Amino acid sequence: MKKLMLGASALCLVAFMSCKEDATAKIKSENVAEAAERDANSGNFAAVSFEETEHDFGTIKNGTPVETTFKYTNTGSSPLVVSDIKSTCGCTVPSDWTKQVAPGETGEFKVKFDGKGNGVVTKSITMTTNTERGAETVRIKAMVEGDPSAAMQPAAQQGGAQSIMQQPARKYSTQPGHEGHNHD
């Protein structure tokens, strides 16, 4: 029985060895070159340079929508990939961005702000990228003037001016990025 098992094992070993193909024959030289280039560039990140990192809309009336375009250049040696752009609030909407930018080339995205708020309003817009940090941030800012007639209407409806003690307390958001929003 021992000799039978040993003979069957030897036969199986010979059969498996004879069916072995040459794995190096399946390797494509262009894949090897592409992998070598990728590995050589693995430490080279894309880099972003902005024309401006903060856009000031100046003084606007409450409820006046405004728009700007941020332009950016890939100053790195690898292609820049922008996978997503988000703002800190729904009142600020980024759109129409250039998703891939070759080294030395320029891309852009638009930002629309609904113009709502009171006083100085600042919003951040974050780009998710393949830069070393993984994200790049720009800001918009505006001085939003309240509607002067809106402040006078409650006092006129009550038949006179309210003192500071009679005015209801205003609630302001404490969440980062929501500064300037009142939540009455």
TIFIMAR-887610 format. One record per atom (N, C-alpha, C): residue number from 1; atom name; x, y, z. Coordinates in pm, 1 decimal, always signed. Layout:
<nodes>
NODE_NUM_CA_X_Y_Z
...
</nodes>
This chain:
<nodes>
NODE_1_N_+81.8_-118.0_+0.0
NODE_1_CA_+0.0_+0.0_+0.0
NODE_1_C_+86.4_+124.7_+0.0
NODE_2_N_+196.1_+115.4_+74.0
NODE_2_CA_+287.3_+228.0_+82.0
NODE_2_C_+347.4_+258.0_-55.1
NODE_3_N_+384.1_+151.1_-127.7
NODE_3_CA_+443.4_+169.4_-260.2
NODE_3_C_+341.0_+226.0_-359.0
NODE_4_N_+215.5_+186.1_-343.9
NODE_4_CA_+109.4_+236.1_-430.8
NODE_4_C_+88.2_+386.1_-410.0
NODE_5_N_+83.8_+429.6_-286.7
NODE_5_CA_+66.6_+572.3_-254.4
NODE_5_C_+185.3_+654.3_-303.2
NODE_6_N_+304.2_+600.7_-285.7
NODE_6_CA_+424.2_+670.0_-330.5
NODE_6_C_+424.8_+680.8_-482.3
NODE_7_N_+384.7_+577.3_-552.2
NODE_7_CA_+378.3_+578.8_-698.0
NODE_7_C_+274.6_+677.2_-749.2
NODE_8_N_+155.9_+683.0_-683.6
NODE_8_CA_+49.8_+776.5_-723.2
NODE_8_C_+94.7_+920.6_-700.4
NODE_9_N_+164.2_+943.3_-591.6
NODE_9_CA_+214.8_+1078.7_-562.2
NODE_9_C_+315.6_+1122.4_-666.5
NODE_10_N_+406.6_+1031.9_-704.3
NODE_10_CA_+507.4_+1065.4_-805.1
NODE_10_C_+441.5_+1094.9_-939.3
NODE_11_N_+339.7_+1015.7_-973.5
NODE_11_CA_+267.4_+1037.6_-1098.8
NODE_11_C_+198.6_+1173.9_-1098.7
NODE_12_N_+134.7_+1208.6_-989.9
NODE_12_CA_+67.5_+1340.4_-979.3
NODE_12_C_+168.2_+1453.6_-989.2
NODE_13_N_+282.7_+1440.0_-925.4
NODE_13_CA_+386.8_+1542.5_-928.6
NODE_13_C_+436.2_+1563.7_-1070.8
NODE_14_N_+459.4_+1455.9_-1143.0
NODE_14_CA_+503.8_+1465.0_-1282.3
NODE_14_C_+395.6_+1531.8_-1367.2
NODE_15_N_+270.3_+1498.1_-1344.4
NODE_15_CA_+159.9_+1555.1_-1422.4
NODE_15_C_+147.9_+1706.6_-1397.8
NODE_16_N_+156.7_+1748.0_-1272.7
NODE_16_CA_+146.1_+1890.9_-1242.1
NODE_16_C_+264.8_+1970.3_-1294.5
NODE_17_N_+382.2_+1913.3_-1288.2
NODE_17_CA_+502.3_+1982.5_-1334.8
NODE_17_C_+501.9_+1996.0_-1486.9
NODE_18_N_+447.9_+1901.4_-1556.4
NODE_18_CA_+448.5_+1907.5_-1702.0
NODE_18_C_+346.4_+2008.2_-1754.9
NODE_19_N_+240.9_+2041.2_-1674.7
NODE_19_CA_+138.6_+2135.2_-1718.6
NODE_19_C_+173.1_+2279.7_-1682.7
NODE_20_N_+278.8_+2299.7_-1611.2
NODE_20_CA_+315.7_+2435.0_-1568.2
NODE_20_C_+354.4_+2519.0_-1689.9
NODE_21_N_+290.1_+2636.6_-1701.2
NODE_21_CA_+320.3_+2726.6_-1811.9
NODE_21_C_+424.9_+2827.5_-1769.1
NODE_22_N_+486.1_+2889.7_-1864.6
NODE_22_CA_+585.1_+2993.2_-1836.5
NODE_22_C_+511.5_+3124.2_-1809.1
NODE_23_N_+505.8_+3167.0_-1683.4
NODE_23_CA_+431.0_+3286.7_-1643.3
NODE_23_C_+493.0_+3414.5_-1700.6
NODE_24_N_+622.0_+3416.1_-1724.1
NODE_24_CA_+686.0_+3536.9_-1777.3
NODE_24_C_+641.9_+3566.3_-1919.7
NODE_25_N_+592.8_+3465.9_-1990.4
NODE_25_CA_+546.1_+3487.3_-2127.4
NODE_25_C_+416.8_+3568.4_-2130.2
NODE_26_N_+343.2_+3571.8_-2019.1
NODE_26_CA_+216.5_+3644.0_-2013.3
NODE_26_C_+232.5_+3791.5_-1977.1
NODE_27_N_+348.3_+3835.8_-1936.0
NODE_27_CA_+370.7_+3974.6_-1893.6
NODE_27_C_+386.7_+4062.6_-2016.5
NODE_28_N_+308.9_+4172.3_-2019.0
NODE_28_CA_+317.6_+4266.5_-2130.7
NODE_28_C_+418.5_+4375.0_-2094.4
NODE_29_N_+507.1_+4405.3_-2185.2
NODE_29_CA_+614.1_+4501.5_-2157.3
NODE_29_C_+559.1_+4642.1_-2132.5
NODE_30_N_+447.5_+4680.3_-2198.3
NODE_30_CA_+391.0_+4814.3_-2176.2
NODE_30_C_+333.8_+4827.9_-2035.1
NODE_31_N_+282.0_+4718.6_-1978.8
NODE_31_CA_+233.3_+4721.9_-1840.3
NODE_31_C_+348.4_+4739.0_-1741.9
NODE_32_N_+461.3_+4676.0_-1771.9
NODE_32_CA_+578.7_+4688.7_-1685.8
NODE_32_C_+628.0_+4832.8_-1687.5
NODE_33_N_+632.9_+4894.2_-1804.4
NODE_33_CA_+678.7_+5032.9_-1816.4
NODE_33_C_+582.9_+5128.1_-1744.7
NODE_34_N_+453.1_+5105.7_-1757.9
NODE_34_CA_+353.0_+5190.2_-1691.9
NODE_34_C_+362.3_+5177.5_-1539.4
NODE_35_N_+381.5_+5056.9_-1491.6
NODE_35_CA_+394.9_+5035.3_-1346.9
NODE_35_C_+522.4_+5099.4_-1293.5
NODE_36_N_+630.4_+5091.0_-1368.7
NODE_36_CA_+756.2_+5152.3_-1325.6
NODE_36_C_+742.5_+5304.6_-1317.8
NODE_37_N_+674.1_+5363.6_-1415.7
NODE_37_CA_+652.6_+5509.1_-1414.4
NODE_37_C_+562.9_+5549.6_-1297.3
NODE_38_N_+457.1_+5474.3_-1272.9
NODE_38_CA_+367.3_+5502.2_-1161.2
NODE_38_C_+442.8_+5493.5_-1028.4
NODE_39_N_+525.2_+5390.2_-1012.5
NODE_39_CA_+601.0_+5373.8_-888.8
NODE_39_C_+702.9_+5486.1_-871.0
NODE_40_N_+763.3_+5531.0_-980.4
NODE_40_CA_+860.3_+5640.0_-971.7
NODE_40_C_+792.9_+5770.5_-932.8
NODE_41_N_+666.6_+5790.0_-973.9
NODE_41_CA_+594.0_+5913.7_-943.9
NODE_41_C_+507.0_+5904.1_-819.1
NODE_42_N_+512.9_+5793.7_-747.1
NODE_42_CA_+422.5_+5774.8_-634.1
NODE_42_C_+441.6_+5879.6_-525.2
NODE_43_N_+557.8_+5938.1_-512.4
NODE_43_CA_+581.4_+6042.9_-412.5
NODE_43_C_+554.2_+6182.5_-466.4
NODE_44_N_+525.6_+6194.8_-595.0
NODE_44_CA_+498.6_+6325.3_-655.3
NODE_44_C_+349.3_+6352.6_-651.5
NODE_45_N_+310.3_+6450.3_-571.9
NODE_45_CA_+169.1_+6485.1_-561.3
NODE_45_C_+138.7_+6603.2_-652.7
NODE_46_N_+13.1_+6614.7_-687.3
NODE_46_CA_-32.0_+6735.5_-755.5
NODE_46_C_-30.7_+6848.2_-652.5
NODE_47_N_-14.7_+6969.9_-696.4
NODE_47_CA_-16.0_+7086.1_-607.4
NODE_47_C_-105.9_+7192.3_-669.0
NODE_48_N_-176.1_+7267.6_-584.0
NODE_48_CA_-271.8_+7366.6_-631.2
NODE_48_C_-227.8_+7506.4_-589.2
NODE_49_N_-240.1_+7598.3_-682.9
NODE_49_CA_-216.3_+7739.5_-655.5
NODE_49_C_-339.2_+7815.9_-704.2
NODE_50_N_-398.2_+7899.0_-616.2
NODE_50_CA_-519.4_+7973.9_-649.5
NODE_50_C_-485.8_+8117.3_-687.2
NODE_51_N_-566.0_+8175.0_-780.0
NODE_51_CA_-553.7_+8317.7_-808.8
NODE_51_C_-588.6_+8397.7_-684.2
NODE_52_N_-693.0_+8355.2_-612.3
NODE_52_CA_-730.5_+8414.2_-483.6
NODE_52_C_-789.6_+8304.7_-396.5
NODE_53_N_-757.5_+8307.8_-267.1
NODE_53_CA_-810.5_+8206.3_-176.2
NODE_53_C_-929.4_+8259.7_-97.5
NODE_54_N_-955.3_+8391.0_-108.4
NODE_54_CA_-1073.7_+8448.8_-45.3
NODE_54_C_-1130.5_+8555.4_-137.0
NODE_55_N_-1259.0_+8543.4_-165.4
NODE_55_CA_-1325.9_+8643.2_-249.1
NODE_55_C_-1421.5_+8723.9_-161.7
NODE_56_N_-1408.1_+8855.4_-167.7
NODE_56_CA_-1493.3_+8945.5_-89.9
NODE_56_C_-1594.9_+9008.6_-185.0
NODE_57_N_-1722.4_+8979.7_-161.7
NODE_57_CA_-1828.6_+9037.5_-243.7
NODE_57_C_-1856.4_+9182.0_-205.6
NODE_58_N_-1797.2_+9228.0_-96.0
NODE_58_CA_-1822.5_+9364.5_-50.0
NODE_58_C_-1955.8_+9370.6_+22.0
NODE_59_N_-2022.2_+9485.9_+14.6
NODE_59_CA_-2150.3_+9505.1_+80.7
NODE_59_C_-2263.2_+9472.2_-16.5
NODE_60_N_-2351.8_+9382.7_+26.9
NODE_60_CA_-2467.6_+9344.9_-54.9
NODE_60_C_-2593.1_+9354.3_+30.8
NODE_61_N_-2706.5_+9370.0_-34.6
NODE_61_CA_-2834.3_+9372.6_+37.0
NODE_61_C_-2877.6_+9229.5_+68.1
NODE_62_N_-2943.5_+9211.4_+180.8
NODE_62_CA_-2990.1_+9081.0_+222.4
NODE_62_C_-3078.8_+9019.7_+113.7
NODE_63_N_-3050.3_+8895.4_+76.7
NODE_63_CA_-3128.8_+8825.4_-24.2
NODE_63_C_-3080.7_+8844.6_-166.2
NODE_64_N_-2972.5_+8920.9_-186.3
NODE_64_CA_-2920.1_+8944.0_-320.4
NODE_64_C_-2823.3_+8831.0_-356.3
NODE_65_N_-2856.6_+8746.3_-454.2
NODE_65_CA_-2764.7_+8638.4_-491.3
NODE_65_C_-2642.5_+8694.0_-565.9
NODE_66_N_-2525.7_+8637.0_-536.4
NODE_66_CA_-2400.7_+8676.8_-601.7
NODE_66_C_-2325.2_+8551.1_-642.7
NODE_67_N_-2231.0_+8567.4_-733.9
NODE_67_CA_-2156.0_+8453.9_-787.4
NODE_67_C_-2013.5_+8497.2_-816.5
NODE_68_N_-1919.8_+8404.5_-799.9
NODE_68_CA_-1780.5_+8429.0_-836.2
NODE_68_C_-1720.8_+8300.1_-892.3
NODE_69_N_-1605.2_+8312.9_-954.7
NODE_69_CA_-1534.1_+8197.8_-1008.7
NODE_69_C_-1394.7_+8193.4_-947.3
NODE_70_N_-1359.1_+8078.9_-890.2
NODE_70_CA_-1224.6_+8057.1_-837.9
NODE_70_C_-1144.9_+7983.5_-944.1
NODE_71_N_-1025.0_+8035.0_-975.0
NODE_71_CA_-936.8_+7971.1_-1073.1
NODE_71_C_-816.7_+7913.3_-999.0
NODE_72_N_-775.3_+7793.7_-1041.7
NODE_72_CA_-662.5_+7726.6_-978.3
NODE_72_C_-572.7_+7663.8_-1084.0
NODE_73_N_-443.5_+7655.0_-1050.1
NODE_73_CA_-343.9_+7599.5_-1140.6
NODE_73_C_-277.2_+7480.9_-1073.7
NODE_74_N_-254.0_+7375.9_-1150.3
NODE_74_CA_-180.4_+7260.4_-1100.5
NODE_74_C_-32.1_+7293.1_-1110.9
NODE_75_N_+31.4_+7321.2_-998.0
NODE_75_CA_+173.6_+7355.0_-995.4
NODE_75_C_+259.9_+7233.8_-961.8
NODE_76_N_+199.4_+7116.2_-952.3
NODE_76_CA_+273.2_+6993.4_-923.1
NODE_76_C_+318.6_+6925.2_-1049.8
NODE_77_N_+377.2_+6807.6_-1032.2
NODE_77_CA_+427.5_+6732.9_-1148.1
NODE_77_C_+337.9_+6615.4_-1186.7
NODE_78_N_+231.0_+6593.9_-1111.1
NODE_78_CA_+134.3_+6487.8_-1142.0
NODE_78_C_+0.4_+6550.6_-1176.5
NODE_79_N_-84.1_+6481.1_-1251.1
NODE_79_CA_-216.3_+6535.6_-1282.7
NODE_79_C_-297.8_+6559.4_-1155.1
NODE_80_N_-367.9_+6672.1_-1151.3
NODE_80_CA_-454.4_+6707.3_-1038.2
NODE_80_C_-593.1_+6650.1_-1064.6
NODE_81_N_-648.4_+6581.3_-963.7
NODE_81_CA_-783.3_+6527.4_-973.0
NODE_81_C_-866.1_+6590.9_-861.5
NODE_82_N_-974.2_+6661.5_-899.8
NODE_82_CA_-1066.1_+6721.2_-803.4
NODE_82_C_-1190.3_+6632.0_-801.6
NODE_83_N_-1206.9_+6555.2_-694.4
NODE_83_CA_-1316.1_+6458.2_-690.8
NODE_83_C_-1445.4_+6516.8_-635.2
NODE_84_N_-1436.5_+6623.8_-553.7
NODE_84_CA_-1557.4_+6681.3_-496.6
NODE_84_C_-1528.7_+6822.1_-447.6
NODE_85_N_-1633.0_+6905.4_-444.6
NODE_85_CA_-1624.3_+7038.9_-385.7
NODE_85_C_-1750.4_+7058.7_-303.8
NODE_86_N_-1733.1_+7096.0_-176.3
NODE_86_CA_-1846.5_+7117.1_-86.2
NODE_86_C_-1828.8_+7247.4_-10.4
NODE_87_N_-1943.1_+7304.7_+28.4
NODE_87_CA_-1940.7_+7425.5_+110.2
NODE_87_C_-1987.5_+7392.1_+251.0
NODE_88_N_-1970.6_+7488.4_+341.1
NODE_88_CA_-2009.0_+7467.0_+480.2
NODE_88_C_-2158.0_+7484.4_+501.9
NODE_89_N_-2229.9_+7532.3_+400.3
NODE_89_CA_-2371.1_+7564.4_+419.4
NODE_89_C_-2445.2_+7553.2_+286.6
NODE_90_N_-2573.7_+7526.0_+292.7
NODE_90_CA_-2655.2_+7514.5_+172.2
NODE_90_C_-2677.6_+7646.3_+99.6
NODE_91_N_-2646.3_+7757.8_+164.4
NODE_91_CA_-2663.6_+7888.4_+100.3
NODE_91_C_-2548.8_+7920.2_+4.7
NODE_92_N_-2445.4_+7836.1_+5.9
NODE_92_CA_-2329.0_+7854.2_-79.9
NODE_92_C_-2315.5_+7728.3_-164.4
NODE_93_N_-2324.8_+7743.6_-297.5
NODE_93_CA_-2328.4_+7626.8_-384.2
NODE_93_C_-2214.3_+7631.3_-486.1
NODE_94_N_-2115.4_+7539.4_-472.9
NODE_94_CA_-2011.2_+7529.7_-575.6
NODE_94_C_-2060.5_+7444.4_-692.5
NODE_95_N_-2015.6_+7477.5_-814.8
NODE_95_CA_-2058.6_+7400.5_-931.6
NODE_95_C_-1958.8_+7415.6_-1045.3
NODE_96_N_-1979.3_+7335.0_-1149.2
NODE_96_CA_-1904.7_+7343.0_-1275.6
NODE_96_C_-1753.2_+7345.7_-1254.4
NODE_97_N_-1698.7_+7244.8_-1185.7
NODE_97_CA_-1554.6_+7246.3_-1164.1
NODE_97_C_-1482.0_+7159.2_-1263.9
NODE_98_N_-1356.6_+7194.2_-1287.8
NODE_98_CA_-1269.3_+7116.8_-1374.1
NODE_98_C_-1219.2_+6999.2_-1291.4
NODE_99_N_-1250.3_+6878.0_-1335.1
NODE_99_CA_-1221.4_+6759.0_-1253.6
NODE_99_C_-1077.9_+6710.0_-1266.7
NODE_100_N_-1015.7_+6727.7_-1383.3
NODE_100_CA_-876.6_+6686.3_-1401.5
NODE_100_C_-799.0_+6799.5_-1465.3
NODE_101_N_-682.1_+6828.6_-1406.0
NODE_101_CA_-598.7_+6937.7_-1454.7
NODE_101_C_-455.8_+6885.6_-1468.3
NODE_102_N_-401.1_+6892.2_-1588.3
NODE_102_CA_-264.3_+6847.2_-1614.3
NODE_102_C_-165.0_+6944.7_-1548.9
NODE_103_N_-42.6_+6899.4_-1521.9
NODE_103_CA_+57.2_+6990.7_-1464.4
NODE_103_C_+75.2_+7115.3_-1550.4
NODE_104_N_+71.0_+7231.4_-1484.6
NODE_104_CA_+86.5_+7359.1_-1554.7
NODE_104_C_-43.0_+7415.5_-1610.6
NODE_105_N_-148.4_+7335.8_-1612.8
NODE_105_CA_-277.3_+7380.7_-1667.0
NODE_105_C_-363.3_+7443.6_-1557.2
NODE_106_N_-473.5_+7509.9_-1599.9
NODE_106_CA_-561.0_+7582.1_-1507.6
NODE_106_C_-702.5_+7525.4_-1513.1
NODE_107_N_-766.5_+7521.4_-1397.5
NODE_107_CA_-905.9_+7480.6_-1386.4
NODE_107_C_-982.9_+7586.2_-1309.2
NODE_108_N_-1113.6_+7567.0_-1295.8
NODE_108_CA_-1194.6_+7665.5_-1224.5
NODE_108_C_-1322.9_+7601.5_-1173.5
NODE_109_N_-1387.7_+7673.0_-1079.7
NODE_109_CA_-1521.6_+7634.9_-1034.9
NODE_109_C_-1596.3_+7760.9_-994.4
NODE_110_N_-1729.3_+7753.8_-1005.0
NODE_110_CA_-1815.7_+7867.0_-970.0
NODE_110_C_-1871.5_+7846.9_-830.3
NODE_111_N_-1896.5_+7958.7_-762.2
NODE_111_CA_-1959.9_+7955.6_-631.4
NODE_111_C_-2072.5_+8056.9_-632.2
NODE_112_N_-2194.3_+8008.9_-599.3
NODE_112_CA_-2310.1_+8097.5_-587.2
NODE_112_C_-2345.6_+8109.0_-439.4
NODE_113_N_-2367.0_+8232.8_-394.0
NODE_113_CA_-2405.3_+8260.2_-255.5
NODE_113_C_-2539.1_+8330.5_-260.1
NODE_114_N_-2637.6_+8283.6_-180.5
NODE_114_CA_-2772.2_+8339.9_-187.7
NODE_114_C_-2784.2_+8478.3_-124.8
NODE_115_N_-2679.6_+8525.2_-59.2
NODE_115_CA_-2679.0_+8661.9_-6.8
NODE_115_C_-2760.3_+8681.4_+118.5
NODE_116_N_-2791.7_+8574.9_+187.6
NODE_116_CA_-2873.2_+8588.5_+308.3
NODE_116_C_-2784.5_+8591.7_+431.0
NODE_117_N_-2828.7_+8667.1_+528.2
NODE_117_CA_-2755.2_+8679.2_+652.7
NODE_117_C_-2767.2_+8820.9_+705.4
NODE_118_N_-2682.9_+8851.3_+800.9
NODE_118_CA_-2683.1_+8984.4_+859.4
NODE_118_C_-2543.0_+9012.0_+910.9
NODE_119_N_-2484.0_+9120.1_+865.9
NODE_119_CA_-2347.9_+9152.3_+906.2
NODE_119_C_-2247.2_+9081.5_+817.4
NODE_120_N_-2127.7_+9061.3_+872.2
NODE_120_CA_-2022.2_+8996.1_+795.6
NODE_120_C_-2049.1_+8845.6_+792.5
NODE_121_N_-2058.1_+8791.1_+671.9
NODE_121_CA_-2084.1_+8648.0_+652.5
NODE_121_C_-1963.4_+8589.1_+580.0
NODE_122_N_-1907.6_+8481.5_+635.1
NODE_122_CA_-1793.6_+8413.1_+574.8
NODE_122_C_-1829.0_+8265.8_+557.7
NODE_123_N_-1800.7_+8211.7_+440.7
NODE_123_CA_-1828.1_+8070.3_+411.6
NODE_123_C_-1702.6_+8006.5_+353.9
NODE_124_N_-1680.3_+7879.5_+386.4
NODE_124_CA_-1566.5_+7803.9_+335.1
NODE_124_C_-1612.5_+7703.9_+230.5
NODE_125_N_-1528.5_+7685.0_+129.3
NODE_125_CA_-1553.4_+7587.4_+24.0
NODE_125_C_-1432.1_+7495.3_+21.4
NODE_126_N_-1454.1_+7363.9_+30.9
NODE_126_CA_-1343.8_+7268.1_+38.7
NODE_126_C_-1343.1_+7178.4_-84.6
NODE_127_N_-1226.5_+7171.1_-148.4
NODE_127_CA_-1205.0_+7084.0_-264.3
NODE_127_C_-1138.0_+6955.4_-215.8
NODE_128_N_-1192.1_+6840.6_-251.6
NODE_128_CA_-1127.6_+6712.7_-223.4
NODE_128_C_-1039.7_+6680.0_-343.7
NODE_129_N_-908.6_+6669.6_-319.0
NODE_129_CA_-812.5_+6655.2_-428.3
NODE_129_C_-710.7_+6544.8_-399.2
NODE_130_N_-624.7_+6519.8_-495.8
NODE_130_CA_-515.3_+6424.6_-476.9
NODE_130_C_-384.8_+6496.9_-443.7
NODE_131_N_-394.4_+6612.5_-377.7
NODE_131_CA_-276.5_+6682.2_-330.0
NODE_131_C_-225.6_+6612.6_-204.4
NODE_132_N_-111.8_+6652.4_-155.1
NODE_132_CA_-54.3_+6587.1_-36.8
NODE_132_C_-145.9_+6601.2_+84.7
NODE_133_N_-212.1_+6716.9_+100.5
NODE_133_CA_-304.6_+6737.4_+212.6
NODE_133_C_-438.4_+6668.0_+190.2
NODE_134_N_-476.6_+6645.9_+64.8
NODE_134_CA_-602.4_+6578.2_+33.9
NODE_134_C_-720.9_+6671.6_+20.3
NODE_135_N_-706.4_+6795.4_+66.0
NODE_135_CA_-815.7_+6893.1_+56.6
NODE_135_C_-756.7_+7033.9_+51.7
NODE_136_N_-822.1_+7119.8_-23.1
NODE_136_CA_-783.0_+7260.0_-34.4
NODE_136_C_-905.8_+7344.8_-3.4
NODE_137_N_-886.9_+7457.2_+64.4
NODE_137_CA_-1000.2_+7539.5_+107.7
NODE_137_C_-986.7_+7682.9_+57.8
NODE_138_N_-1099.0_+7737.4_+9.9
NODE_138_CA_-1109.8_+7878.5_-25.2
NODE_138_C_-1229.9_+7935.5_+50.5
NODE_139_N_-1241.7_+8069.5_+53.5
NODE_139_CA_-1349.8_+8132.5_+129.8
NODE_139_C_-1415.8_+8244.1_+48.7
NODE_140_N_-1543.0_+8265.1_+81.3
NODE_140_CA_-1612.0_+8383.3_+31.5
NODE_140_C_-1655.1_+8464.4_+152.2
NODE_141_N_-1672.9_+8593.1_+129.4
NODE_141_CA_-1708.4_+8681.7_+239.6
NODE_141_C_-1794.6_+8794.3_+183.0
NODE_142_N_-1888.1_+8842.0_+264.7
NODE_142_CA_-1973.1_+8953.5_+223.7
NODE_142_C_-2022.6_+9025.7_+348.7
NODE_143_N_-2044.4_+9154.3_+334.6
NODE_143_CA_-2110.4_+9233.4_+438.0
NODE_143_C_-2255.3_+9243.1_+393.1
NODE_144_N_-2344.0_+9170.9_+462.9
NODE_144_CA_-2484.2_+9164.7_+423.1
NODE_144_C_-2561.5_+9268.5_+503.7
NODE_145_N_-2621.4_+9362.9_+431.0
NODE_145_CA_-2702.7_+9466.0_+495.6
NODE_145_C_-2844.1_+9412.8_+514.0
NODE_146_N_-2895.2_+9427.0_+634.3
NODE_146_CA_-3033.1_+9388.1_+658.8
NODE_146_C_-3128.4_+9486.0_+593.5
NODE_147_N_-3252.7_+9445.0_+575.3
NODE_147_CA_-3355.1_+9530.7_+518.0
NODE_147_C_-3400.7_+9628.5_+625.9
NODE_148_N_-3374.3_+9761.4_+609.9
NODE_148_CA_-3410.2_+9856.1_+715.0
NODE_148_C_-3560.7_+9862.9_+740.2
NODE_149_N_-3642.9_+9838.9_+641.3
NODE_149_CA_-3787.6_+9844.3_+661.9
NODE_149_C_-3837.2_+9722.4_+739.0
NODE_150_N_-3766.7_+9610.6_+728.9
NODE_150_CA_-3806.8_+9490.4_+801.0
NODE_150_C_-3790.6_+9508.8_+951.4
NODE_151_N_-3690.0_+9581.2_+993.6
NODE_151_CA_-3668.2_+9604.7_+1136.9
NODE_151_C_-3772.7_+9700.2_+1193.4
NODE_152_N_-3825.5_+9787.4_+1111.8
NODE_152_CA_-3921.9_+9886.2_+1157.8
NODE_152_C_-4064.2_+9829.7_+1161.9
NODE_153_N_-4096.9_+9729.8_+1084.3
NODE_153_CA_-4232.5_+9677.7_+1076.2
NODE_153_C_-4286.1_+9624.1_+1208.7
NODE_154_N_-4213.3_+9544.0_+1287.3
NODE_154_CA_-4270.1_+9495.0_+1412.4
NODE_154_C_-4304.4_+9609.0_+1509.0
NODE_155_N_-4221.0_+9710.8_+1514.4
NODE_155_CA_-4246.6_+9823.0_+1604.0
NODE_155_C_-4369.1_+9900.2_+1557.4
NODE_156_N_-4384.8_+9918.9_+1428.1
NODE_156_CA_-4498.3_+9993.9_+1374.9
NODE_156_C_-4628.6_+9917.1_+1398.8
NODE_157_N_-4623.0_+9783.8_+1391.4
NODE_157_CA_-4743.4_+9704.0_+1411.2
NODE_157_C_-4791.0_+9708.7_+1555.7
NODE_158_N_-4699.8_+9730.2_+1650.1
NODE_158_CA_-4737.2_+9732.8_+1790.2
NODE_158_C_-4771.3_+9873.5_+1836.1
NODE_159_N_-4769.2_+9968.9_+1748.2
NODE_159_CA_-4809.0_+10104.8_+1782.5
NODE_159_C_-4698.2_+10187.1_+1845.2
NODE_160_N_-4577.0_+10150.5_+1832.7
NODE_160_CA_-4467.8_+10230.7_+1887.6
NODE_160_C_-4338.5_+10153.1_+1884.9
NODE_161_N_-4232.1_+10217.7_+1927.9
NODE_161_CA_-4100.6_+10155.7_+1928.4
NODE_161_C_-4085.5_+10064.8_+2049.5
NODE_162_N_-4011.9_+9955.5_+2031.8
NODE_162_CA_-3985.8_+9863.9_+2142.1
NODE_162_C_-3854.5_+9902.9_+2208.9
NODE_163_N_-3850.1_+9887.1_+2338.8
NODE_163_CA_-3722.9_+9909.0_+2406.8
NODE_163_C_-3639.4_+9782.8_+2390.7
NODE_164_N_-3514.7_+9790.2_+2423.2
NODE_164_CA_-3425.7_+9675.2_+2412.5
NODE_164_C_-3475.1_+9562.5_+2501.7
NODE_165_N_-3530.3_+9593.0_+2616.2
NODE_165_CA_-3577.4_+9490.3_+2709.0
NODE_165_C_-3698.1_+9414.5_+2653.5
NODE_166_N_-3777.3_+9476.6_+2565.9
NODE_166_CA_-3896.9_+9412.1_+2513.8
NODE_166_C_-3869.5_+9327.3_+2390.4
NODE_167_N_-3754.2_+9347.2_+2326.3
NODE_167_CA_-3724.9_+9274.2_+2203.6
NODE_167_C_-3690.2_+9129.3_+2236.3
NODE_168_N_-3740.2_+9036.4_+2154.5
NODE_168_CA_-3708.5_+8895.5_+2179.5
NODE_168_C_-3559.9_+8869.2_+2156.1
NODE_169_N_-3506.3_+8772.7_+2228.2
NODE_169_CA_-3365.5_+8736.3_+2211.0
NODE_169_C_-3347.4_+8669.5_+2075.7
NODE_170_N_-3239.2_+8699.7_+2007.1
NODE_170_CA_-3208.7_+8638.5_+1878.2
NODE_170_C_-3118.6_+8519.4_+1901.0
NODE_171_N_-3141.6_+8415.1_+1824.9
NODE_171_CA_-3059.9_+8294.6_+1835.5
NODE_171_C_-2966.9_+8290.4_+1715.7
NODE_172_N_-2839.9_+8270.7_+1741.3
NODE_172_CA_-2741.6_+8258.8_+1635.4
NODE_172_C_-2679.3_+8120.6_+1640.3
NODE_173_N_-2645.2_+8069.3_+1524.9
NODE_173_CA_-2585.8_+7936.7_+1517.6
NODE_173_C_-2447.1_+7937.5_+1579.2
NODE_174_N_-2414.2_+7832.0_+1647.2
NODE_174_CA_-2279.6_+7815.9_+1702.3
NODE_174_C_-2198.9_+7714.0_+1624.2
NODE_175_N_-2256.2_+7658.0_+1516.1
NODE_175_CA_-2184.2_+7561.0_+1435.8
NODE_175_C_-2078.4_+7632.5_+1353.2
NODE_176_N_-1958.2_+7573.2_+1342.6
NODE_176_CA_-1855.4_+7633.8_+1257.7
NODE_176_C_-1904.3_+7641.7_+1113.7
NODE_177_N_-1880.9_+7754.5_+1051.6
NODE_177_CA_-1921.1_+7775.0_+912.4
NODE_177_C_-2060.3_+7830.8_+897.2
NODE_178_N_-2138.3_+7838.5_+1003.9
NODE_178_CA_-2273.7_+7890.9_+996.7
NODE_178_C_-2282.0_+8029.1_+1061.3
NODE_179_N_-2169.3_+8094.6_+1081.7
NODE_179_CA_-2167.6_+8225.9_+1139.9
NODE_179_C_-2249.2_+8320.9_+1053.0
NODE_180_N_-2321.6_+8411.5_+1115.9
NODE_180_CA_-2398.1_+8508.2_+1039.9
NODE_180_C_-2540.1_+8464.0_+1011.9
NODE_181_N_-2572.3_+8339.7_+1037.6
NODE_181_CA_-2710.3_+8292.9_+1018.9
NODE_181_C_-2785.1_+8313.3_+1146.6
NODE_182_N_-2899.7_+8378.9_+1140.4
NODE_182_CA_-2982.8_+8380.7_+1260.0
NODE_182_C_-3090.0_+8274.1_+1240.7
NODE_183_N_-3129.7_+8214.6_+1347.7
NODE_183_CA_-3225.2_+8104.9_+1342.0
NODE_183_C_-3347.1_+8139.1_+1426.8
NODE_184_N_-3413.7_+8250.2_+1395.1
NODE_184_CA_-3532.2_+8292.5_+1468.1
NODE_184_C_-3649.9_+8204.5_+1430.9
</nodes>
